[in-house]
Structures are given as C-alpha cells and as structure tokens.
C-alpha cells in the first residue's frame, strides 16, 4: 500500500500568465504558495485482476479504456498499468474550488504511481508529467502553476519561459513577515463550484486572437506578480493588500465569468469592514474568496458571517508532493 499527498495552492499575483497562449509569446510570472490542504491518493495492489477506482463515484473495470475518469485513465495508460490495482482519492477541500485541486490530484496520483513502479523522479519531472497528461493529452485549456506548486510546495515565484520551461525562485521573505501575512489572509468558500476550463478557454482564445485589451491586462497582472514578490521581500505587507485590490479589478476585465453580483456584493462588504483587498482564487466564477485584512479582524469576520461565510483556516505549507506511507 502507498499513500501519496500533494498540497493545493493560493495564487498571490500574476495568475493567468502561466497559460501557454500567453507565456509562449511574452513569458509569464506569478507568485503562489502551497497551503496545508491536501489531496490524498491511496494505492493498493488489488487481488482481483480488475481495476477499482474510488473518488466521488466508484468504478470497477476490466480494462483501462473502460475508465470514465479522464485523469485516472490517462495516468494508468502512461504507466502501462492495466490490472491488479486499486486507487482511492480523498481531499481536504471540494473539487473545482479554485485552489488547483484537479492538478493537485494529478500530481498526487502520479507521485503514487511513480513510487509503485519504483521510479523515483525529480519534482520537475513530476510536475511536467502532470502538465503533459492534463494539457497535451486531455487538451485542458489550463496553465502550469497548479502542477508545479503541488509538486514543489513552498512560497515561491514561478517564471514561465517562452520555451515552456519553468524556473522556481523562493521568495526571500522574513519569518516575521511570513507569519504576519498568514495572519492577515482569510479564505472564504462561496458554496458554489465552477470549472476553470470554462473561464480559461475564453482567455486562451482571446490571447490567440491577439485581443489587445486582454493581452494588456495580462501584462499588468504579470507586473503585479513581480511587484508582489518585491513587496514581500521588503516586508511592506499592507501594500500587498492594495495591490491585491488592483489585481482583482484588472482580472475581472478578462471575462464576464470571473465575477457576478453576489461576489461583488461580498467584496464590497469586506472592503467596508477592514479588508484592504481581495480576489477570487483561481480562474474565477466561484470557489474561494481571498481577502487581506490587517486590522479590525473581529468586525471583518462578523460582517462575513452575516453573509453566511465562515473562514477556512489554513497555514502556508513548505513541503510539496510526498509519499507519506509505503508498505
């Protein structure tokens, strides 16, 4: 038996520039941190020759081709594993919530399968294999940040080069500033899921069509990512809150699917009750709202509670994908 886990992430600036339609022309950059919410994969050698998969539903099949779950199917194909295996997926957060759960699932799954095959690969290959399955094989219109953050963990800047390679640079932030930042960040689940591909597909198409307004907004989002890294390293955290507010305004212009009246109402209430800035985490449209609130936290949380929103408590996570049990 093998148990593998990988952390989900919060993007802090520059999100959207990790899509190939953008970085292959301009290069991308974003800031992201892993958090202590995980996707787990339990792998066991099955006595029967069939394949058993358990996630939100259960599949028992006699061939890979019969598997309905796209990522399970393609991952098993990649390793040529076609019998005597059982895989179970569990997660600390809902699917399609904006924290990169789908790609985190892929990374955790591949980490378990590499261990099963006794092929101990680098974190870079783990992330790139996840990208290969999701982007190249399944043709998902997504970027690379989720796979890399799930593989590496930590609090990092990610450079997406024109040739498709990715460079990772840890942020030189003091322990005190990191603790203060964590204390000032709040996550609220909006109680509605969304599919990132629906939002990102539109962005992809507009960039490919050379939509000047969308490209200019992505340029600004990338600049915000660079400036966010600089702010963290200088310890000027309240400036991050202000930058987060600008990031949200720029991001909303990428698509009318990113926000709606209910999200805008929550955002306005948050800013009137102590938050300096915030944004929907991930592609937008639902999932989690992230706010930066350095003061008046009690008033802020009470205002959110009146909107039936309770915080999801988290801490930054240093470790990436790992095998936590092997028998």
BELQUI-V624015 format. One line per field, one symbol per residue. ss: DSSP state (2 for helix, 1 for strand, 0 for the rest). phi: phi as a letter, one per 40 degrees, with the letter a starting at -180 (. if undefined). psi: psi as a letter, one per 20 degrees, with the letter a starting at -180 (. if undefined). A space follows every 50 residues. Layout:
ss=???
phi=???
psi=???
This chain:
ss=01111111111110000002222222011111111111111111100000 11110001111002220002222222222000001111111000000000 22222222222222220000002222222222222220000000222222 22001111110000011111000022222222221111100000022222 22222222000222222222222222222222220022222222222222 22000000002222222222220000111100000001111100002222 222222000010000100000111110
phi=.bbbaaccbbcbigdhcccdccccbbgbaababcbcbbbbbbbacccccc bbbbacbbbbbbaccccccdcdcccccdcfcbafabbbbbacbccfbgcg ccccdccccccccccccfbccccccdccccccccccccgccbcbcccccc ccggbbcbbbcccgcbbbbdccbcdcccccdcccbbbbccgacacdcccc cccdcccccgccccccccdcccdcdcccdcccccgcccccdcccccdccc ccccacccbaccccccccccccbhccaaaccgchgigbbbbbbcbfcccc cccccccgbbcccabcbccccacbaab
psi=qppqqqqrrppipiphjjqhhghihiqrqqpqqqrlpqpqpppqppgqir ppppcirpporiqghiphogggghghghjkojrlqppppqqirqqljijk hghgggggghgghghhjlnorrhghgghhggggggggikplraigggggh ghaanrpppoqhjiqpppoqpmpqhghgggghhipppppikprqohhhgh gggghhghjkohgghhhhghhgghgghggggghijmhhhgghhhgggggg ghihqjihrahhghgggggghikhqhrrqppbhriacqppqoohrlhggg hhhhhhjkpqqoqrqqphqbpqoipp.
